[in-house]
Amino acid sequence: MKRQLVALLDKAIRASVATGFLPEAAPPFIEVELTKEPGHGDYASNVAMVLASQVGKNPREIAGVLAEKIDDAEGVLERVEIAGPGFMNFFIREGVLIRYLEEVIRQGDSYGSSELGKGGQVQVEFVSANPTGPLHIGHARGAVVGDVIANILAAVGYRVFREYYINDAGNQMNNLGKSVFLRYRELLGETEEFTDGCYRGDYIRDLAAELLKRDGERYRHMAPGEVIPLLTAYAGNAILDGIKEDLRAFGVVFDLYFRESELYREDGVGRLLQTLQEKGFVYRREEALWFRTTAFGDEKDRVVIRKNGDPTYFAADIAYHRNKFLRGVETVIDVWGADHHGYIPRMSAAVQALGYDKEALKVILVQLVNLLREGKPVAMSTRSGEFVTLREVVDEVGKDAARYNFLMRRSDSHLDFDLELAKRQSNENPVYYVQYAHARICSIIRMAAERGIGMPACGQADLGLLKLPEEVDLIKTITRFPEVVEGAARTLEPHRLTFYLNDLASIFHSYYNKNKVISDDGALTAARLFLVRSVLAVLKNALKMLGVSAPEKM
């Protein structure tokens, strides 16, 4: 419906240009939204006010002209009203939305999908935690945000590639190997002093104990320069294997784990910086190499090679993003922690200096998670060292509850995650509330089958009988699902799906509690079965995009 109204408005604008009322200009982005008040119609648009700011005319006058120019050949509109400073309120003719209801059943598992992306290639890089320790609760939120963004983009026709960037080069990896070596020697009875930068979590002791069990005292008397690279590789690979296992348990699987060390092969980073220096984007100052990010709006230029000759993280990130685009990716989406906000301008500058459009890079920021139990902060895990791990949360509340709860707020806002609430089998728990709606409808369908009542196909039910306000609300909500998915894809906001599902489940439960789906009225039963089957299809498709199961019994 929303897409149809946008098309009607677009045609009306063009007709107004043809008559000379509006000047020739690039058409504005036409926004149509559901209204919150029934008295304001079903949908509304501010397009007249947008046009008024462009052409200098009265917005109410523009709205009136557009309303007259709307060519509603299919008869979907009952009327159009002009409100306030120039809002256009659309009232949909009774029975029109019912026609869309049959599309839900016809499209089945593909309902909500579209060809918005037209096969464009998108890479979503997320999590990308250093392989120096287990994934913690902060990584968990970024993992599900990135995964669901990828699911949504795939649903609207993009070719999506999921990638994890492994920071396996640099001093943090050397410190990892050193930390394992110190614990290894400690287990052999030697007293060792941990220096700054070393990792002290119990997982380091576990790695050292496994090493001792496997190889004995082989490394005891090796020189640090010889043993630390060996133990770095051992620990890094072991931790990465654990990360992959934890992510799989969380429902997250990547197409590629890309190693930072690959960028340095054959001096790849150095050669790229040399090219950028020849183009004037990199220059030498005070024995260091600087990237001229201020040329693209950054507040100051950034170092890419330090005075001691070591490259910065930024240098590797420039090379990494160039590698992404060279693989044919059209749009790169990076999911970062909110503390990386200041990193966005320099990365945007790098993408532009490499010759790509500024809009080819999009960054999603993910805020911190406050872990609670019955409303009280959870003590940090001594087992994992300074944090609560992803695996601990998944093991306690389950994959479905964890994923759903991480998506209950905008990714750039702080999130309170209550472990006890996430486990609760009650309407207070959002994921239970939504999954129970799906299970409840499955129960209704089973009951109908037991009574010998067949599920009506398209055209076999008199949907005109669905006239109750709750039924109309359900139909409106069902038919806007594709709009919600496209909106989430355009804005890269996966929380829109959880908000939508909460609304749909609430309307359904309220309807079911007041009305019998199966009754002695055969025609009404058929219509209501068709309606709840449509709700079922939407619940299933939306939960699948979230990576959450849709149980048939609870």
C-alpha positions as CSV (number, residue, x, y, z in Angstrom):
1,M,0.0,0.0,0.0
2,K,2.8,2.4,0.9
3,R,4.6,1.8,-2.3
4,Q,1.3,2.3,-4.2
5,L,0.7,5.7,-2.5
6,V,4.3,6.8,-3.3
7,A,3.7,5.9,-7.0
8,L,0.4,7.9,-7.0
9,L,2.2,11.0,-5.4
10,D,5.1,10.7,-7.9
11,K,2.6,10.7,-10.8
12,A,0.7,13.7,-9.3
13,I,4.0,15.7,-9.0
14,R,4.9,15.0,-12.6
15,A,1.4,16.0,-13.7
16,S,1.8,19.3,-11.7
17,V,5.1,19.9,-13.4
18,A,3.5,19.3,-16.8
19,T,0.9,21.9,-16.1
20,G,3.5,24.4,-15.0
21,F,2.3,24.6,-11.4
22,L,5.6,23.1,-10.2
23,P,9.0,23.8,-11.9
24,E,11.1,21.2,-13.5
25,A,13.4,19.9,-10.8
26,A,14.7,16.6,-9.3
27,P,11.7,15.0,-7.6
28,P,12.0,14.9,-3.8
29,F,12.2,11.7,-1.8
30,I,8.5,10.9,-1.2
31,E,7.9,9.7,2.4
32,V,4.6,8.0,3.3
33,E,4.1,6.8,6.8
34,L,1.3,5.1,8.8
35,T,-0.7,7.6,10.9
36,K,-0.9,7.2,14.7
37,E,-4.5,8.5,14.9
38,P,-7.4,6.9,13.0
39,G,-8.9,10.4,12.5
40,H,-5.9,11.4,10.5
41,G,-6.4,8.6,8.0
42,D,-4.4,5.4,7.3
43,Y,-1.3,7.0,5.8
44,A,0.2,10.5,5.7
45,S,2.9,12.3,3.7
46,N,4.8,15.6,4.2
47,V,5.8,15.7,0.5
48,A,3.9,19.1,0.0
49,M,6.0,20.7,2.7
50,V,9.2,19.3,1.2
51,L,8.2,20.7,-2.2
52,A,7.3,24.0,-0.6
53,S,10.8,24.5,0.8
54,Q,12.2,23.9,-2.7
55,V,9.8,26.0,-4.9
56,G,8.7,28.7,-2.5
57,K,5.0,28.0,-2.6
58,N,2.4,27.6,0.1
59,P,2.5,23.9,1.3
60,R,-1.2,23.7,1.7
61,E,-1.8,25.0,-1.8
62,I,0.7,22.4,-3.1
63,A,-1.0,19.6,-1.2
64,G,-4.4,20.6,-2.6
65,V,-3.1,20.6,-6.1
66,L,-1.4,17.2,-5.7
67,A,-4.6,15.8,-4.2
68,E,-6.5,16.9,-7.3
69,K,-3.9,15.4,-9.6
70,I,-3.9,11.9,-7.9
71,D,-5.1,9.4,-10.5
72,D,-6.6,6.7,-8.4
73,A,-7.5,4.4,-11.2
74,E,-7.6,1.3,-9.0
75,G,-9.9,2.9,-6.5
76,V,-7.8,2.4,-3.4
77,L,-8.5,5.8,-1.8
78,E,-11.7,6.8,-0.1
79,R,-10.5,10.4,0.2
80,V,-7.4,12.6,0.7
81,E,-7.5,15.4,3.4
82,I,-5.1,18.3,3.9
83,A,-4.2,18.9,7.5
84,G,-2.1,21.3,9.5
85,P,0.7,23.1,7.6
86,G,0.3,20.8,4.6
87,F,0.2,17.1,5.5
88,M,-1.7,14.9,3.1
89,N,-3.7,12.3,4.9
90,F,-4.9,9.3,3.0
91,F,-8.0,7.3,3.9
92,I,-8.0,3.8,2.3
93,R,-11.2,2.5,1.0
94,E,-12.8,-0.3,3.0
95,G,-12.0,-3.7,1.7
96,V,-8.9,-2.6,-0.2
97,L,-6.4,-4.0,2.3
98,I,-8.1,-7.3,2.3
99,R,-7.0,-7.8,-1.2
100,Y,-3.4,-7.6,0.0
101,L,-4.1,-10.2,2.6
102,E,-4.2,-12.9,-0.1
103,E,-0.8,-11.9,-1.3
104,V,0.7,-12.9,2.1
105,I,-0.5,-16.5,1.5
106,R,0.5,-16.5,-2.2
107,Q,4.0,-15.4,-1.5
108,G,4.4,-17.6,1.6
109,D,8.1,-17.7,2.7
110,S,9.0,-14.9,0.4
111,Y,6.5,-12.4,1.8
112,G,8.4,-9.4,3.0
113,S,11.2,-9.9,0.5
114,S,11.7,-7.6,-2.5
115,E,14.1,-6.6,-5.2
116,L,15.1,-3.2,-3.7
117,G,18.8,-4.1,-3.8
118,K,18.7,-5.3,-7.5
119,G,21.5,-7.7,-6.9
120,G,24.0,-5.1,-5.6
121,Q,27.0,-6.5,-3.7
122,V,27.3,-5.6,0.0
123,Q,29.9,-6.6,2.5
124,V,29.0,-6.5,6.1
125,E,32.0,-6.7,8.4
126,F,31.2,-7.2,12.1
127,V,32.5,-8.5,15.4
128,S,36.2,-8.5,14.2
129,A,37.4,-8.9,17.8
130,N,41.1,-9.4,18.4
131,P,41.8,-13.1,18.9
132,T,43.3,-12.4,22.3
133,G,40.4,-13.6,24.4
134,P,36.8,-15.0,24.3
135,L,34.0,-12.8,22.9
136,H,32.3,-10.8,25.6
137,I,28.8,-9.3,26.0
138,G,29.7,-6.2,23.9
139,H,30.8,-8.3,21.0
140,A,27.5,-10.2,21.3
141,R,25.4,-7.2,20.5
142,G,27.5,-6.3,17.5
143,A,27.4,-9.9,16.3
144,V,23.6,-10.0,16.2
145,V,23.2,-6.5,14.8
146,G,25.6,-7.3,11.9
147,D,24.1,-10.7,11.3
148,V,20.5,-9.4,11.1
149,I,21.5,-6.4,8.9
150,A,22.9,-8.9,6.5
151,N,19.7,-11.0,6.7
152,I,17.6,-8.0,6.0
153,L,19.7,-6.8,3.1
154,A,19.6,-10.3,1.6
155,A,15.8,-10.3,1.9
156,V,15.5,-7.2,-0.2
157,G,17.6,-8.4,-3.0
158,Y,21.3,-7.6,-2.2
159,R,24.1,-10.1,-2.6
160,V,25.5,-10.0,0.9
161,F,28.9,-11.2,2.1
162,R,29.6,-11.6,5.9
163,E,33.2,-11.0,7.0
164,Y,35.2,-11.1,10.2
165,Y,38.5,-9.2,10.2
166,I,41.2,-10.9,12.4
167,N,43.7,-8.5,13.9
168,D,46.5,-11.0,13.9
169,A,49.4,-8.5,13.4
170,G,50.7,-6.1,16.0
171,N,51.9,-5.9,19.6
172,Q,48.6,-7.3,21.1
173,M,49.3,-10.7,19.5
174,N,52.9,-10.7,20.8
175,N,51.6,-9.9,24.3
176,L,49.2,-12.9,23.9
177,G,52.1,-15.3,23.2
178,K,54.1,-13.8,26.0
179,S,51.2,-14.2,28.4
180,V,50.8,-17.9,27.6
181,F,54.5,-18.4,28.0
182,L,54.5,-16.7,31.4
183,R,51.6,-18.9,32.6
184,Y,53.3,-22.0,31.1
185,R,56.5,-21.3,33.1
186,E,54.4,-20.6,36.2
187,L,52.7,-24.0,35.9
188,L,56.2,-25.5,35.8
189,G,56.9,-23.9,39.2
190,E,58.6,-20.8,38.2
191,T,57.6,-17.4,39.6
192,E,56.8,-15.0,36.8
193,E,56.0,-11.3,36.8
194,F,53.3,-10.1,34.4
195,T,54.1,-6.9,32.7
196,D,51.8,-4.2,31.3
197,G,49.9,-5.4,28.3
198,C,49.8,-9.0,29.3
199,Y,46.5,-10.9,29.5
200,R,45.6,-12.2,32.9
201,G,42.3,-14.0,32.4
202,D,41.9,-17.6,33.4
203,Y,41.6,-18.6,29.8
204,I,45.3,-17.9,29.5
205,R,46.0,-20.4,32.3
206,D,43.8,-22.9,30.5
207,L,45.7,-22.4,27.2
208,A,49.0,-22.9,29.1
209,A,47.8,-26.0,30.8
210,E,46.6,-27.5,27.6
211,L,50.0,-26.7,26.0
212,L,51.8,-28.3,28.9
213,K,49.7,-31.4,28.7
214,R,50.2,-31.7,24.9
215,D,53.9,-30.8,24.6
216,G,55.4,-31.2,28.1
217,E,58.4,-29.1,29.0
218,R,59.4,-28.6,25.3
219,Y,59.3,-24.8,25.5
220,R,60.7,-24.3,29.0
221,H,64.2,-23.3,28.1
222,M,63.6,-21.8,24.6
223,A,64.6,-18.1,24.1
224,P,61.7,-15.6,24.2
225,G,62.4,-14.6,20.6
226,E,62.0,-18.2,19.5
227,V,59.1,-19.4,21.7
228,I,56.8,-16.4,21.8
229,P,55.9,-16.5,18.0
230,L,55.1,-20.2,18.4
231,L,52.9,-19.7,21.4
232,T,51.3,-16.6,19.7
233,A,50.2,-18.8,16.8
234,Y,49.1,-21.5,19.1
235,A,47.0,-19.3,21.4
236,G,45.6,-17.1,18.5
237,N,44.4,-20.2,16.6
238,A,42.9,-21.8,19.7
239,I,41.1,-18.6,20.7
240,L,39.8,-18.1,17.2
241,D,38.5,-21.6,17.1
242,G,36.6,-20.8,20.3
243,I,35.3,-17.6,18.9
244,K,34.0,-19.4,15.8
245,E,32.3,-22.1,18.0
246,D,30.7,-19.4,20.2
247,L,29.4,-17.5,17.1
248,R,27.9,-20.7,15.6
249,A,26.1,-21.4,18.9
250,F,24.8,-17.8,18.6
251,G,23.6,-18.4,15.0
252,V,26.3,-16.4,13.4
253,V,28.4,-17.8,10.5
254,F,30.8,-15.8,8.4
255,D,31.6,-16.2,4.7
256,L,35.2,-15.3,5.3
257,Y,37.6,-14.7,8.2
258,F,40.1,-12.3,6.7
259,R,43.6,-12.0,8.4
260,E,45.2,-8.6,8.8
261,S,48.6,-10.3,8.2
262,E,47.5,-10.9,4.6
263,L,47.6,-7.2,3.9
264,Y,51.4,-7.1,4.7
265,R,52.3,-9.8,2.2
266,E,54.8,-8.5,-0.3
267,D,54.7,-5.1,1.5
268,G,51.1,-4.5,0.4
269,V,50.5,-1.8,2.9
270,G,53.7,0.0,2.2
271,R,53.2,-0.1,-1.6
272,L,49.7,1.3,-1.2
273,L,50.9,4.2,1.0
274,Q,53.6,4.9,-1.6
275,T,50.9,5.2,-4.2
276,L,48.8,7.5,-2.0
277,Q,51.9,9.6,-1.3
278,E,52.5,10.0,-5.0
279,K,48.9,11.3,-5.3
280,G,49.4,13.8,-2.5
281,F,47.2,12.1,0.1
282,V,50.1,11.0,2.2
283,Y,53.0,13.2,3.3
284,R,56.1,13.0,5.5
285,R,56.4,15.2,8.6
286,E,58.6,14.9,11.7
287,E,59.9,11.5,10.5
288,A,56.4,10.0,10.3
289,L,54.0,9.5,7.5
290,W,50.7,11.3,7.7
291,F,47.4,10.8,5.8
292,R,45.8,14.1,4.6
293,T,42.4,13.3,6.0
294,T,41.6,17.0,6.5
295,A,41.2,17.2,2.7
296,F,37.9,15.2,3.2
297,G,36.6,17.0,6.3
298,D,38.4,15.3,9.2
299,E,39.4,17.6,12.0
300,K,43.1,16.8,11.7
301,D,45.5,14.6,9.6
302,R,46.3,11.1,10.9
303,V,49.6,9.2,11.2
304,V,49.9,6.0,9.1
305,I,53.6,5.2,9.8
306,R,55.1,6.1,13.1
307,K,58.5,7.6,13.6
308,N,59.8,4.1,14.5
309,G,58.6,2.8,11.2
310,D,55.7,0.8,12.6
311,P,52.3,1.2,10.7
312,T,49.3,2.3,12.7
313,Y,46.0,0.5,12.7
314,F,44.7,3.1,10.3
315,A,47.3,2.2,7.7
316,A,46.1,-1.4,7.7
317,D,42.5,-0.4,7.7
318,I,43.1,1.7,4.5
319,A,44.6,-1.3,2.8
320,Y,41.8,-3.6,4.1
321,H,39.0,-1.4,2.7
322,R,40.8,-1.1,-0.6
323,N,40.9,-4.9,-0.6
324,K,37.2,-5.1,0.0
325,F,36.4,-2.8,-3.0
326,L,38.8,-4.6,-5.2
327,R,36.8,-7.8,-4.6
328,G,33.8,-6.2,-6.3
329,V,31.9,-5.0,-3.3
330,E,29.8,-1.9,-4.0
331,T,28.8,-1.0,-0.5
332,V,30.9,-1.7,2.7
333,I,29.1,-1.8,6.0
334,D,31.2,-1.8,9.1
335,V,29.7,-2.5,12.5
336,W,31.8,-0.9,15.2
337,G,31.6,-0.3,18.9
338,A,30.4,3.2,19.8
339,D,33.9,4.1,21.2
340,H,35.0,4.1,17.5
341,H,32.8,7.1,16.6
342,G,35.8,9.4,16.1
343,Y,37.3,6.9,13.7
344,I,34.6,7.4,11.1
345,P,35.8,10.7,9.5
346,R,39.3,9.3,8.8
347,M,38.0,6.0,7.4
348,S,35.6,8.0,5.2
349,A,38.5,10.1,4.0
350,A,40.5,7.0,3.2
351,V,37.7,5.6,1.1
352,Q,37.3,8.8,-0.9
353,A,41.1,9.1,-1.4
354,L,41.1,5.6,-2.8
355,G,38.6,6.8,-5.4
356,Y,35.3,5.5,-4.1
357,D,32.1,7.3,-3.3
358,K,31.7,8.6,0.2
359,E,28.4,6.7,0.5
360,A,30.1,3.4,-0.4
361,L,31.1,3.2,3.3
362,K,28.5,3.0,6.0
363,V,29.3,2.6,9.7
364,I,26.9,1.2,12.3
365,L,27.8,2.1,15.9
366,V,26.8,-0.3,18.7
367,Q,26.5,0.9,22.2
368,L,27.4,-0.9,25.4
369,V,25.2,-3.5,27.1
370,N,24.4,-3.3,30.8
371,L,23.9,-6.9,32.0
372,L,21.4,-7.2,34.8
373,R,19.8,-9.9,36.9
374,E,16.4,-9.0,38.4
375,G,17.3,-5.3,37.7
376,K,20.7,-5.4,39.5
377,P,24.1,-5.2,37.7
378,V,25.8,-8.6,37.2
379,A,29.2,-9.0,38.6
380,M,31.9,-9.6,36.1
381,S,33.0,-13.1,35.3
382,T,36.2,-14.2,37.1
383,R,36.3,-17.2,34.8
384,S,36.9,-15.2,31.6
385,G,38.8,-12.3,33.1
386,E,37.2,-8.9,33.4
387,F,34.1,-9.6,31.3
388,V,31.0,-11.7,30.8
389,T,31.4,-13.9,27.7
390,L,29.0,-14.4,24.9
391,R,28.9,-18.1,25.6
392,E,27.9,-17.6,29.2
393,V,24.9,-15.5,28.2
394,V,23.9,-17.9,25.4
395,D,24.2,-20.9,27.7
396,E,22.1,-19.3,30.4
397,V,19.2,-17.7,28.4
398,G,19.4,-19.5,25.0
399,K,20.2,-18.2,21.5
400,D,16.7,-17.0,20.7
401,A,16.3,-14.8,23.8
402,A,19.8,-13.5,23.5
403,R,19.5,-12.5,19.9
404,Y,16.0,-10.9,20.3
405,N,16.9,-9.0,23.4
406,F,20.1,-7.5,21.8
407,L,17.8,-6.0,19.1
408,M,15.2,-4.5,21.4
409,R,16.8,-1.0,21.1
410,R,18.5,1.0,18.5
411,S,22.1,-0.2,18.2
412,D,23.5,3.2,19.0
413,S,21.6,3.5,22.3
414,H,22.5,1.8,25.6
415,L,20.8,-1.5,26.3
416,D,19.8,-3.1,29.6
417,F,19.8,-6.9,29.3
418,D,18.1,-8.6,32.2
419,L,19.1,-12.3,32.3
420,E,16.1,-13.4,34.5
421,L,13.6,-11.5,32.3
422,A,15.1,-13.1,29.2
423,K,14.5,-16.6,30.6
424,R,11.0,-15.9,31.9
425,Q,8.2,-17.8,30.3
426,S,5.7,-15.0,30.5
427,N,4.3,-12.0,28.5
428,E,6.9,-9.8,30.2
429,N,9.5,-11.5,28.0
430,P,9.3,-10.0,24.5
431,V,10.7,-13.0,22.6
432,Y,8.4,-15.4,24.5
433,Y,5.5,-13.1,23.8
434,V,6.2,-13.2,20.0
435,Q,7.1,-16.9,19.8
436,Y,4.0,-17.7,21.8
437,A,1.9,-15.9,19.2
438,H,3.3,-18.2,16.5
439,A,2.8,-21.3,18.7
440,R,-0.7,-20.3,19.5
441,I,-1.7,-20.0,15.8
442,C,-0.1,-23.4,15.1
443,S,-2.4,-24.7,17.9
444,I,-5.4,-23.1,16.3
445,I,-4.6,-24.7,13.0
446,R,-4.1,-28.1,14.6
447,M,-7.5,-27.7,16.4
448,A,-9.2,-26.9,13.1
449,A,-7.7,-30.0,11.5
450,E,-8.8,-32.2,14.4
451,R,-12.4,-30.9,13.8
452,G,-12.2,-31.6,10.1
453,I,-12.0,-27.9,9.1
454,G,-9.8,-27.4,6.1
455,M,-7.5,-24.4,5.8
456,P,-9.1,-22.1,3.1
457,A,-6.9,-21.2,0.1
458,C,-6.9,-17.9,-1.7
459,G,-10.4,-17.1,-3.0
460,Q,-12.1,-19.7,-0.7
461,A,-12.9,-17.4,2.2
462,D,-15.2,-14.4,2.4
463,L,-12.6,-11.9,3.8
464,G,-15.2,-9.2,3.7
465,L,-16.5,-10.7,7.0
466,L,-13.3,-9.4,8.8
467,K,-14.7,-6.1,10.0
468,L,-13.9,-5.9,13.7
469,P,-11.5,-3.0,14.6
470,E,-9.0,-5.6,15.8
471,E,-9.2,-7.5,12.5
472,V,-8.7,-4.3,10.6
473,D,-5.7,-3.5,12.8
474,L,-4.3,-7.0,12.2
475,I,-4.7,-6.7,8.4
476,K,-3.1,-3.2,8.4
477,T,-0.1,-4.5,10.4
478,I,0.3,-7.7,8.3
479,T,0.3,-5.8,5.0
480,R,2.9,-3.3,6.1
481,F,5.5,-5.9,6.9
482,P,7.3,-5.5,3.5
483,E,7.4,-1.7,4.2
484,V,9.0,-2.4,7.6
485,V,11.7,-4.7,6.0
486,E,12.5,-2.2,3.3
487,G,12.7,0.6,5.9
488,A,15.0,-1.4,8.0
489,A,17.2,-2.1,5.0
490,R,17.3,1.5,3.9
491,T,18.2,2.8,7.4
492,L,20.3,-0.3,8.5
493,E,18.1,-0.4,11.6
494,P,17.4,-4.0,12.6
495,H,15.5,-3.0,15.7
496,R,12.6,-2.0,13.5
497,L,11.8,-5.7,13.1
498,T,11.5,-6.4,16.9
499,F,9.4,-3.2,17.3
500,Y,7.1,-4.5,14.5
501,L,6.9,-8.0,15.9
502,N,6.0,-6.7,19.4
503,D,3.2,-4.7,17.9
504,L,1.9,-7.6,15.7
505,A,2.0,-10.1,18.6
506,S,0.2,-7.6,20.9
507,I,-2.6,-7.0,18.4
508,F,-2.9,-10.7,17.7
509,H,-3.0,-11.8,21.4
510,S,-5.6,-9.1,22.2
511,Y,-7.7,-10.2,19.2
512,Y,-7.5,-13.9,20.2
513,N,-8.4,-13.2,23.8
514,K,-11.6,-11.4,22.7
515,N,-12.7,-13.5,19.7
516,K,-13.1,-17.2,18.8
517,V,-11.3,-18.1,15.6
518,I,-13.1,-21.4,15.3
519,S,-16.9,-21.2,15.8
520,D,-20.2,-22.6,14.6
521,D,-20.2,-19.9,11.8
522,G,-18.4,-21.7,9.0
523,A,-17.9,-18.7,6.8
524,L,-16.6,-16.5,9.6
525,T,-14.3,-19.4,10.8
526,A,-12.8,-19.7,7.3
527,A,-12.2,-15.9,7.1
528,R,-10.6,-15.9,10.6
529,L,-8.5,-18.9,9.8
530,F,-7.2,-17.2,6.7
531,L,-6.4,-14.1,8.8
532,V,-4.4,-15.9,11.5
533,R,-2.6,-18.0,8.9
534,S,-1.5,-14.7,7.4
535,V,-0.2,-13.6,10.8
536,L,1.6,-16.9,11.1
537,A,3.4,-16.4,7.8
538,V,4.6,-12.9,8.8
539,L,5.7,-14.0,12.3
540,K,7.7,-16.9,10.8
541,N,9.4,-14.7,8.1
542,A,10.2,-11.9,10.5
543,L,11.7,-14.3,13.1
544,K,13.7,-16.0,10.5
545,M,15.3,-12.6,9.5
546,L,16.2,-12.1,13.2
547,G,17.7,-15.6,13.3
548,V,15.2,-16.6,16.0
549,S,13.2,-19.8,15.9
550,A,9.4,-20.0,15.3
551,P,8.2,-22.8,17.6
552,E,5.0,-24.7,16.8
553,K,4.5,-25.7,20.5
554,M,5.4,-24.0,23.7
